[in-house]
Amino acid sequence: MDNPTISNPVMPFLGAIFGGLCRGQMIAVQGILPKESDRFQVDFQCGSSKQPRADIAFHFNPRFRRSECVVCNTLEKEKWGREMKKYEMPFKKGEPFEIIFFVMVDKFKVAVNGKHFLDYQHRMSLDRVDTLGISGAVQIQTIGFLGNSEQDNPYSDLPIKKTNTNGIQSKPSNALLTVPYMGKIKDGLSPGRVITIQGKIKKNPDRFAINLRSSDSTDIPLHLAPRFKEKAFVRNSYLHQSWGEEERKIDYFPFNPDAYFEVIIYCDSDCFKIAANGQHLVEYKHRFTNLNKIDMLEMEGDIHLIDVQTW
C-alpha cells in the first residue's frame, strides 16, 4: 500500500507510514504558522501508544518563545536523549512553509522552504518507525510521501503541488511534459537542494538521459544515462568542451521497460546522491564545484515525463 497525500488533516495529526521509512524517501509537510504560535513538532514515531509513550526516532520541534530555536531529539523508553538545539529560525509567524524530511542511510536531512536546514543522525533503527505525528500551534495543508519503495504501485500519487513554487514548474494535471525537456532551476543548485523526476519508460527503450547544465556555458556537470541493452547506468560530466571519465559501477539496474520510475537527485556539498524508486543508487563526486551555476535540467530519450520538482 502506498502513502496517500494527506490534505488539511485535523490537528493533532497521527498517521501510519505504510511500509515504514526507507532510505531515499522524502516526506514533505506544508502548512502555515499562526501568528500566535509558540511551538509545534513533527515526530517520526515507533507506533502510536500514549501510555507508555511510543518511542520517537526523530523529534523536530521549532520553539518561538524567548530565544527562538529548533530542538531535535530522540525518545526511547519514555526518556529523552541529548537535545540538539539550533538557534536559527527558518519559520516566520503568519507565513506558509514547507519542510522536506529526506531519509538517508545514516541521518535525516531537513530542508525548510527549499534550503538545507539541519542534519540529524539516526539514534535508533528506522525499521521501527511506522507513524508520523504532528502537533502544536500549526496549520497543516498537505503531507506528501515521495519515493516509497513499493515497486508494484506505479505512482498513483504524484508529488504535492507547492504553495509557493521555488524552481522548476510542474505540469498541469493529467498532462505529460514534452520530451526533450528543458527546465530552469531557480537560483541554481546549492547543498541541500533536491530534484525529483517521475516518468514512465517506453515499451522498447534504448536509453534516456538526465543532464544538469550551466546556462552560461556548454558544461554539463552531471550526465546520467541509463542504457537498457547493456543494463548500464552511466555517469559523467562534460566540462571545457570534453567528456570526462565514465563511471559505471552499480549494484543493480533499477529501470524496466514500460514501468514507472522516480529519480531523486540530492545535491550534497561534495557530491550528488542519486536514488531510484526509493532506493539509494550511487554517489557522484562533484567535478564542477560552482554549484549555483547549475541552473538547467534537460531530459531526453525513451521516456514519458510525468513530473519534475525542485526543492
Secondary structure, DSSP 8 states (H G I E B T S, - for coil): -----EES--SSEEEE-TT---TT-EEEEEEE--TT--BEEEEEEEEEEETTEEEEEEEEEEE-SSS-EEEEEEEETTEE---EEE------TTSEEEEEEEE-SSEEEEEETTEEEEEEE--S-GGG--EEEEEES-EEEEEEEE----SSS--SS-----SS--SS----TT--B-SSEEEE-TT---TT-EEEEEEEE-SS--BEEEEEEETTSS-EEEEEEEETTTTEEEEEEEETTEE---B---S-----TT-EEEEEEEE-SSEEEEEETTEEEEEEE-S---GGGEEEEEEEESEEEEEEEE-
